[in-house]
Amino acid sequence: MDWTGCELVERVEGRCSGRPTVCGTRIFPDSIVRDFDMGASVEEIQTDYPTLEADTIRQLVEFAHARRRSAA
């Protein structure tokens, strides 16, 4: 997934092999969206990633879904 334009995601040379991560973390946004798409609720995802706010999780999912719709 192309996370360009998502202010919640960054790529840092040397962190996680340069893969996109949620800003200030080593959490892959693709993992968040995959969990949601597989049926996990925002609350369940937040339990797995307690450093993320529920609103951040929602915004990541919304960005990814909007990006998919525009690519279709």
ZAMI-366212 format. One record per residue: z, x, y of N, C-alpha, C in turn; residue number from 1; residue in three letters. Coordinates in nm, 2 decimals. Atoms other than C-alpha are relative to their C-alpha. Example, Ala and Ser with C-alpha at 12.3 -4.5 7.8 and 13.67 -1.06 7.14 Angstrom:
n_w;n_u;n_v;ca_w;ca_u;ca_v;c_w;c_u;c_v;resi;resn
0.00;0.09;-0.12;0.78;1.23;-0.45;0.00;0.09;0.12;1;ALA
0.00;-0.09;-0.11;0.71;1.37;-0.11;0.08;-0.08;0.11;2;SER
This chain:
n_w;n_u;n_v;ca_w;ca_u;ca_v;c_w;c_u;c_v;resi;resn
0.00;0.08;-0.12;0.00;0.00;0.00;0.00;0.09;0.12;1;MET
0.00;-0.07;-0.13;-0.08;0.12;0.35;0.10;-0.05;0.09;2;ASP
-0.11;0.05;-0.09;0.24;0.10;0.56;-0.03;0.04;0.14;3;TRP
0.03;-0.04;-0.13;0.07;0.23;0.87;0.02;-0.12;0.09;4;THR
-0.02;0.10;-0.09;0.18;0.02;1.16;0.13;-0.08;-0.02;5;GLY
-0.13;0.06;0.02;0.51;-0.09;1.01;0.11;0.09;0.06;6;CYS
-0.10;-0.08;-0.07;0.79;0.04;1.24;0.12;0.03;-0.09;7;GLU
-0.12;-0.02;0.09;1.04;0.02;0.95;-0.03;0.11;-0.10;8;LEU
0.04;-0.09;0.10;0.85;0.28;0.74;-0.05;0.13;0.07;9;VAL
0.04;-0.13;-0.05;0.80;0.65;0.79;-0.04;0.09;-0.11;10;GLU
0.04;-0.11;0.09;0.64;0.95;0.62;0.05;0.13;0.06;11;ARG
-0.06;-0.12;-0.05;0.83;1.27;0.65;-0.04;0.11;-0.10;12;VAL
0.04;-0.11;0.08;0.68;1.59;0.52;0.12;0.06;-0.07;13;GLU
-0.10;-0.06;0.08;0.89;1.73;0.24;0.11;-0.10;-0.05;14;GLY
-0.10;0.10;0.06;1.09;1.40;0.18;-0.08;-0.09;-0.09;15;ARG
0.06;0.09;0.10;0.99;1.22;-0.13;-0.15;0.03;-0.01;16;CYS
0.14;-0.04;0.01;0.67;1.42;-0.15;-0.09;-0.06;0.10;17;SER
0.08;0.06;-0.11;0.55;1.26;0.18;-0.03;-0.14;-0.02;18;GLY
0.02;0.15;0.03;0.55;0.91;0.03;0.07;-0.08;0.11;19;ARG
-0.06;0.08;-0.10;0.63;0.63;0.27;0.14;-0.04;-0.05;20;PRO
-0.14;0.04;0.02;1.01;0.55;0.29;0.04;-0.09;0.11;21;THR
-0.07;0.07;-0.11;1.22;0.31;0.48;0.06;0.10;0.09;22;VAL
-0.05;-0.10;-0.10;1.31;0.49;0.80;0.15;0.03;-0.02;23;CYS
-0.14;-0.05;0.02;1.62;0.71;0.76;0.05;-0.01;-0.14;24;GLY
-0.05;0.01;0.13;1.64;0.66;0.39;-0.10;0.07;-0.10;25;THR
0.09;-0.05;0.11;1.48;0.78;0.06;-0.05;-0.12;-0.08;26;ARG
0.04;0.12;0.07;1.40;0.42;-0.04;-0.15;-0.03;0.02;27;ILE
0.14;0.04;0.00;1.04;0.33;-0.12;-0.02;-0.14;0.04;28;PHE
0.02;0.14;-0.04;0.93;0.01;0.06;-0.08;-0.07;-0.11;29;PRO
0.07;0.06;0.11;0.69;-0.05;-0.23;0.09;-0.06;-0.11;30;ASP
-0.10;0.04;0.10;0.99;-0.08;-0.46;0.07;-0.13;0.04;31;SER
-0.06;0.12;-0.06;1.15;-0.34;-0.23;-0.09;-0.12;-0.03;32;ILE
0.10;0.11;0.01;0.83;-0.55;-0.23;-0.02;-0.04;-0.14;33;VAL
0.03;0.02;0.14;0.77;-0.51;-0.60;0.12;-0.09;-0.06;34;ARG
-0.12;0.08;0.05;1.13;-0.64;-0.68;-0.01;-0.14;0.05;35;ASP
0.01;0.14;-0.05;1.08;-0.94;-0.45;-0.11;-0.07;-0.07;36;PHE
0.11;0.07;0.06;0.74;-1.02;-0.60;0.03;-0.03;-0.15;37;ASP
-0.04;0.02;0.14;0.90;-1.00;-0.95;0.11;-0.11;-0.01;38;MET
-0.09;0.11;0.01;1.14;-1.27;-0.85;0.14;0.03;0.05;39;GLY
-0.13;-0.03;-0.06;1.44;-1.09;-0.70;0.02;-0.06;0.13;40;ALA
-0.02;0.06;-0.13;1.60;-1.26;-0.41;0.04;0.11;0.10;41;SER
-0.03;-0.10;-0.10;1.67;-1.08;-0.08;0.15;0.05;-0.03;42;VAL
-0.14;-0.04;0.02;2.04;-1.08;-0.17;0.01;0.09;-0.12;43;GLU
0.00;-0.09;0.12;1.98;-0.93;-0.52;-0.06;0.14;0.04;44;GLU
0.06;-0.13;-0.04;1.76;-0.65;-0.36;0.11;0.07;0.09;45;ILE
-0.10;-0.06;-0.09;2.04;-0.59;-0.10;0.11;0.06;-0.09;46;GLN
-0.10;-0.05;0.09;2.28;-0.55;-0.39;-0.04;0.14;-0.06;47;THR
0.05;-0.13;0.05;2.06;-0.27;-0.53;-0.02;0.10;0.11;48;ASP
0.02;-0.09;-0.11;2.00;-0.12;-0.19;0.10;-0.04;0.12;49;TYR
-0.09;0.05;-0.10;2.32;-0.18;0.01;-0.01;0.06;0.14;50;PRO
0.02;-0.06;-0.14;2.22;0.04;0.30;-0.10;-0.08;0.08;51;THR
0.10;0.08;-0.08;1.94;-0.20;0.39;0.05;-0.14;0.04;52;LEU
-0.03;0.14;-0.05;2.00;-0.51;0.60;-0.09;-0.10;-0.06;53;GLU
0.09;0.11;0.05;1.87;-0.84;0.47;-0.12;-0.02;0.08;54;ALA
0.11;0.02;-0.09;1.65;-0.87;0.77;-0.10;0.11;-0.02;55;ASP
0.10;-0.11;0.03;1.49;-0.53;0.70;-0.08;-0.03;-0.12;56;THR
0.07;0.03;0.12;1.41;-0.64;0.35;-0.10;-0.11;0.02;57;ILE
0.09;0.11;-0.04;1.26;-0.97;0.48;-0.12;0.05;0.07;58;ARG
0.11;-0.05;-0.08;1.05;-0.78;0.73;-0.10;0.09;-0.08;59;GLN
0.09;-0.08;0.09;0.92;-0.53;0.47;-0.09;-0.09;-0.08;60;LEU
0.07;0.10;0.09;0.82;-0.82;0.24;-0.11;-0.07;0.09;61;VAL
0.10;0.07;-0.09;0.65;-1.01;0.53;-0.11;0.09;0.04;62;GLU
0.10;-0.09;-0.04;0.46;-0.70;0.64;-0.10;0.02;-0.11;63;PHE
0.09;-0.02;0.12;0.33;-0.63;0.29;-0.08;-0.12;-0.04;64;ALA
0.08;0.12;0.04;0.23;-0.99;0.22;-0.11;-0.02;0.11;65;HIS
0.10;0.02;-0.10;0.05;-1.01;0.56;-0.11;0.10;-0.02;66;ALA
0.10;-0.11;0.02;-0.13;-0.68;0.49;-0.09;-0.04;-0.12;67;ARG
0.08;0.05;0.12;-0.24;-0.82;0.15;-0.10;-0.11;0.04;68;ARG
0.09;0.11;-0.04;-0.37;-1.14;0.30;-0.11;0.04;0.08;69;ARG
0.11;-0.04;-0.09;-0.57;-0.96;0.56;-0.10;0.09;-0.07;70;SER
0.09;-0.08;0.08;-0.72;-0.73;0.30;-0.09;-0.09;-0.10;71;ALA
0.07;0.09;0.10;-0.83;-1.03;0.08;-0.13;-0.06;0.06;72;ALA
